[in-house]
Amino acid sequence: MPTTAKTTAKKSNKVLPVALGVLGAALALYLGFAAWLRVDGRFPFHTVLNGRDVSLRRALDVQQTVMDGFYPNMAFTIEGRDAQTYQVAPSSFDFSDAERAVDFLPRSTLAWPASLFGGTAYTTADGGAIGKLARRIESEFPAFRDTRAAQNAYLRYDAERGGFAVVPDAGGTEIDAAKFETALENHIRYGSGTFDLDAAGVYRAADITVYSPELVEAYDRLNRFLDATVVYSEGEVTKTFEARMLAPYLTVSRDTFAIRCDTASAAADGVFDAFAAELAEAFDSSGIARDFITHDGETVTVTEKTWRARLDRAATAAALAALTFDELAAADGPVSGEFVWEKAPLDRLRSYVEIDLANQMLYLYTDGELMLETPIVSGNMAARHGTPAGAFSLIGKYRNVTLRGPDYASFVRYWMPFNNKIGMHDASWRSRFGGTIYRTNGSHGCVNMPRAAAEQLYETIDDTYAVVCYWREA
């Protein structure tokens, strides 16, 4: 038993020094490694700086390889319009205000064993290096100084086409500094190769392009106007005024695209007068048979004789000129032109004398309103003195006239001739009017009427009134 106790004591005496030696060596290793990291300025295990593993590397070495060159793309060429170029190299960057690698060394290296089990990643601030580079480029690169503004798209009259054409927008060389700096940073961080300013979209674009809504709308309105027509139709005759004839007189603002039609200049150049002359040639009638609506709504055919429809050229031209651009541009179809007549066609009469020969009645209309209705006696049919049908103009008005013929001399107080020696007058020698008197006891062709009716007629009509005589079944 005593022998065993002595043996155990001897072993314990040997283990303790060994353990102390191992512990001392470990402590020396721990402290020595910590001192090495501290004195040499190195990063602990599992340290990442700006995306790169810098474990156990000297901060001074990292400063050159990681800090001053941590952007993926630091050497490239900038290409601008007009073949302008600028070279960017790593030396172009100013990192004087950037965080340094030593700023990220741990304050104490004694905790280095923890880095064996967990890593640490840092991202440094570049001190505005990209912004400083951008401003340097802006001051040195001629592309930022010798610039021309972009040209807006606009509308221009093309005489050969007879219409308006779109003049496309043209790119200038003005660079948007904010867009440039954003694009430059993206290229440095994520891009590669040449930095194309055009492709990067940093040039200031035109305010108005061929796709701008206001230009497209104005172009459409102009096209609708140029395709518009004003149609003048009377009977089987039709004449058309094309708004395209006014194209040379249209102006379009380049800024607001307001459209103006200079009708005053068009009128001065005779555009409207020339067309009114065409209308007059086509519609001024001579001996034309036209429909006439009688007092009781029936339609009869009457041939124009001395009453001939005649267009008021100046007034018709003025009415055409008064049509506005907006009216024509908004029209869904042809616009009906406005005739202005000096003497209106029979179907448009407003002031006239209507003589129904079959029914022996006379009607006086002023501005479409019936002013007088009276029975008459017309030419003697049995003696072949029947009153001719037709539309006539009043020749004149006379008072207290004696009408003479081979076998008569008749005194009348109101004499209104309209067809050579045939006219309307009072007939004091008659006691009755209307009915069938005219067949065997009619006049020599004149229209006899009661004195009061003749007086009213005389006081009312002038040469602006048509005299329309017609036959129809009684």
Helices and strands as residue ranges (DSSP letters): H 2-40, E 47-49, E 52-53, H 59-62, I 63-67, E 76-79, G 81-83, E 85-88, G 90-92, G 101-104, G 112-116, E 120-122, H 129-140, G 142-144, E 154-158, E 163-167, H 177-190, E 195-196, H 197-200, H 213-227, E 229-234, E 237-242, G 243-249, E 250-252, E 259-261, H 263-268, H 271-283, E 289-293, E 299-303, E 310-311, H 313-321, H 325-330, E 335-336, E 341-343, G 346-348, E 352-356, E 361-366, E 369-375, E 390-393, E 398-405, E 408-419, E 422-426, H 437-441, E 447-449, H 451-460, E 466-470
